[in-house]
Amino acid sequence: MEESRLKRIEDKLDDMSKALTELIRLDERMVTLFRRMDLYDQRQERISDRIAALERSGNQAAVLPNLVERVSALETVNHRRSPFFDLAKAAGFAMAGAAATIFAKFMFGG
């Protein structure tokens, strides 16, 4: 009788040991997940700060004039080469205008 009682106690201790091991593994996973979530929060905060800084600096308004300057620079390079370059220049202006319109609608909600 004493031996069967000791066997039951040993079995219960083994079960408790397994349960404790699983709890420790679960805790380690949770710690890993919380660290990962903290990293995501930090990254999101940095991105939000960068977006806010861009909005404050008004950088969006500088994109369109910069694009126009680049296209006009292409015009001076391609000037008087051939009809193909004239067509390419016109298509380039059309595409640049379309891209600028899409960009402005996206950025400024217009």
C-alpha positions as a Markdown table, in Angstrom:
| # | Residue | x | y | z |
|---|---|---|---|---|
| 1 | Met | 0.0 | 0.0 | 0.0 |
| 2 | Glu | 2.8 | 2.4 | 0.9 |
| 3 | Glu | 4.5 | 1.6 | -2.4 |
| 4 | Ser | 1.4 | 2.4 | -4.5 |
| 5 | Arg | 1.0 | 5.7 | -2.7 |
| 6 | Leu | 4.6 | 6.6 | -3.4 |
| 7 | Lys | 4.1 | 5.7 | -7.1 |
| 8 | Arg | 1.0 | 8.0 | -7.3 |
| 9 | Ile | 3.0 | 10.8 | -5.7 |
| 10 | Glu | 5.9 | 10.3 | -8.2 |
| 11 | Asp | 3.4 | 10.3 | -11.1 |
| 12 | Lys | 1.8 | 13.5 | -9.8 |
| 13 | Leu | 5.3 | 15.1 | -9.4 |
| 14 | Asp | 6.1 | 14.0 | -13.0 |
| 15 | Asp | 2.9 | 15.5 | -14.3 |
| 16 | Met | 3.6 | 18.7 | -12.4 |
| 17 | Ser | 7.1 | 18.8 | -13.8 |
| 18 | Lys | 5.8 | 18.4 | -17.4 |
| 19 | Ala | 3.2 | 21.1 | -16.7 |
| 20 | Leu | 5.8 | 23.5 | -15.3 |
| 21 | Thr | 8.0 | 22.9 | -18.3 |
| 22 | Glu | 5.2 | 23.7 | -20.7 |
| 23 | Leu | 4.4 | 26.9 | -18.7 |
| 24 | Ile | 8.0 | 27.9 | -18.9 |
| 25 | Arg | 8.0 | 27.4 | -22.7 |
| 26 | Leu | 4.8 | 29.3 | -23.0 |
| 27 | Asp | 6.3 | 32.2 | -21.0 |
| 28 | Glu | 9.4 | 32.2 | -23.2 |
| 29 | Arg | 7.2 | 32.4 | -26.3 |
| 30 | Met | 5.2 | 35.2 | -24.8 |
| 31 | Val | 8.3 | 37.2 | -23.9 |
| 32 | Thr | 9.5 | 36.7 | -27.5 |
| 33 | Leu | 6.2 | 37.9 | -28.9 |
| 34 | Phe | 6.1 | 40.9 | -26.6 |
| 35 | Arg | 9.6 | 41.9 | -27.6 |
| 36 | Arg | 8.6 | 41.6 | -31.3 |
| 37 | Met | 5.5 | 43.7 | -30.6 |
| 38 | Asp | 7.7 | 46.4 | -28.9 |
| 39 | Leu | 10.0 | 46.4 | -32.0 |
| 40 | Tyr | 7.0 | 46.8 | -34.3 |
| 41 | Asp | 5.7 | 49.6 | -32.1 |
| 42 | Gln | 9.1 | 51.4 | -32.2 |
| 43 | Arg | 9.3 | 51.0 | -36.0 |
| 44 | Gln | 5.7 | 52.3 | -36.5 |
| 45 | Glu | 6.5 | 55.2 | -34.2 |
| 46 | Arg | 9.6 | 56.1 | -36.3 |
| 47 | Ile | 7.6 | 55.9 | -39.5 |
| 48 | Ser | 4.9 | 58.1 | -38.1 |
| 49 | Asp | 7.5 | 60.6 | -37.0 |
| 50 | Arg | 9.0 | 60.6 | -40.4 |
| 51 | Ile | 5.6 | 61.1 | -42.1 |
| 52 | Ala | 4.8 | 63.9 | -39.7 |
| 53 | Ala | 8.2 | 65.6 | -40.4 |
| 54 | Leu | 7.5 | 65.3 | -44.1 |
| 55 | Glu | 4.1 | 66.8 | -43.7 |
| 56 | Arg | 5.5 | 69.7 | -41.6 |
| 57 | Ser | 8.3 | 70.4 | -44.1 |
| 58 | Gly | 5.9 | 70.6 | -47.0 |
| 59 | Asn | 8.1 | 68.3 | -49.1 |
| 60 | Gln | 5.1 | 67.1 | -51.1 |
| 61 | Ala | 4.8 | 70.6 | -52.7 |
| 62 | Ala | 8.4 | 70.4 | -53.8 |
| 63 | Val | 8.0 | 67.2 | -55.7 |
| 64 | Leu | 6.0 | 68.6 | -58.6 |
| 65 | Pro | 8.4 | 71.5 | -59.4 |
| 66 | Asn | 11.3 | 69.1 | -59.2 |
| 67 | Leu | 9.6 | 66.8 | -61.6 |
| 68 | Val | 8.9 | 69.7 | -64.0 |
| 69 | Glu | 12.6 | 70.7 | -63.8 |
| 70 | Arg | 13.7 | 67.2 | -64.7 |
| 71 | Val | 11.3 | 67.0 | -67.6 |
| 72 | Ser | 12.5 | 70.4 | -68.9 |
| 73 | Ala | 16.1 | 69.3 | -68.6 |
| 74 | Leu | 15.1 | 66.3 | -70.8 |
| 75 | Glu | 13.6 | 68.7 | -73.3 |
| 76 | Thr | 16.9 | 70.6 | -73.7 |
| 77 | Val | 18.9 | 67.4 | -74.2 |
| 78 | Asn | 16.5 | 66.0 | -76.8 |
| 79 | His | 16.0 | 69.2 | -78.7 |
| 80 | Arg | 16.3 | 68.9 | -82.5 |
| 81 | Arg | 17.3 | 65.3 | -82.7 |
| 82 | Ser | 14.6 | 63.6 | -84.8 |
| 83 | Pro | 10.8 | 63.3 | -85.0 |
| 84 | Phe | 11.1 | 60.2 | -82.8 |
| 85 | Phe | 12.6 | 62.2 | -80.0 |
| 86 | Asp | 9.9 | 64.9 | -80.4 |
| 87 | Leu | 7.2 | 62.1 | -80.0 |
| 88 | Ala | 9.1 | 60.6 | -77.1 |
| 89 | Lys | 9.3 | 64.0 | -75.5 |
| 90 | Ala | 5.6 | 64.6 | -75.9 |
| 91 | Ala | 4.8 | 61.2 | -74.5 |
| 92 | Gly | 7.2 | 61.9 | -71.6 |
| 93 | Phe | 5.4 | 65.1 | -70.8 |
| 94 | Ala | 2.0 | 63.4 | -70.9 |
| 95 | Met | 3.2 | 60.6 | -68.7 |
| 96 | Ala | 4.9 | 63.0 | -66.3 |
| 97 | Gly | 1.7 | 65.1 | -66.1 |
| 98 | Ala | -0.4 | 62.0 | -65.5 |
| 99 | Ala | 2.0 | 60.7 | -62.8 |
| 100 | Ala | 2.0 | 64.2 | -61.1 |
| 101 | Thr | -1.8 | 64.2 | -61.1 |
| 102 | Ile | -2.1 | 60.8 | -59.6 |
| 103 | Phe | 0.6 | 61.6 | -57.0 |
| 104 | Ala | -1.2 | 64.9 | -56.1 |
| 105 | Lys | -4.5 | 63.1 | -55.8 |
| 106 | Phe | -3.0 | 60.4 | -53.6 |
| 107 | Met | -1.0 | 62.8 | -51.4 |
| 108 | Phe | -3.4 | 65.7 | -51.1 |
| 109 | Gly | -6.7 | 63.7 | -51.3 |
| 110 | Gly | -8.0 | 65.7 | -54.2 |
